[in-house]
């Protein structure tokens, strides 16, 4: 089980702001597994970031000079800790992708920052690691076609915006239609779901969408945003999946990739609640489920 992690994924924002503590808790749970092989990423070079983001915004983050209005949109101040984490997370997604191409599956125990737009962060997301990693993988010639499967409860609006109009990187987003963001972007395929949708309804919506996008894109790699905020007890979710439903979701994605011989790299995405250990356990279960199917 190949998992990418860095101690600095656990940034320390200002008091009362968004907490990054779940990222450390996830690794504590995974380290109990003797099959774990841990990898450490490097910070993303600036030119990788600028392939997805405007240079002025990249400079603001790297120098910790993000304007207050953008920090409010992100949801926390961009301190030196947060800036370093924002550079490490896309590097971790890229590394997980490279490991997946070698081993069939790998996870970045962070990432999924799908609300970050070209010129601004948003919704607890600073840099869009999915877009940064995908563009880098294509730019270096590692793969020619990538499918991003985004199953967070929120639409991957930033990823869709950054990658709009491309046919070598396609985006599939299943999300609660009435949840954040209020103004949706256009993914290659969007499936907006009604509030309170349960396990069976969710899986019935996912299966044809996933099959159609794999057939359309013929990907050489799947990047999987495996948010657990679809859980019925999630603080910011509007869907009603159970633990078993999330496991069935992840199994469906993994088996779809395995049947076709497509490597898959997962990122954590959203998961919110007052009990950090409970949320972390949901994320750790996703990684274990995917590893059990994909090896």
Secondary structure by P-SEA (a helix, b strand, c coil): cbbbbbccccccccccccccaaaaaaaaaaaccccbbbbbbccccaaaaaacccaaaaaaaaaccccaaaaaaacccccaaaaaaaaaaaaaaaaaaaaaaaccccccccccccccccccccccccccaaaaaaaaaaaaccccbbbbbbcccccaaaaaaaacccccbbbbbbccccccccbbbbccbbbbbcccccaaaaaaaaaaaaaaaaaaccccccccccccccccccccccbbbcaaaaaaaaaaaaaaaaaabbbbbbbbcccccccaaaaaaaaaaaaaaaaaaac
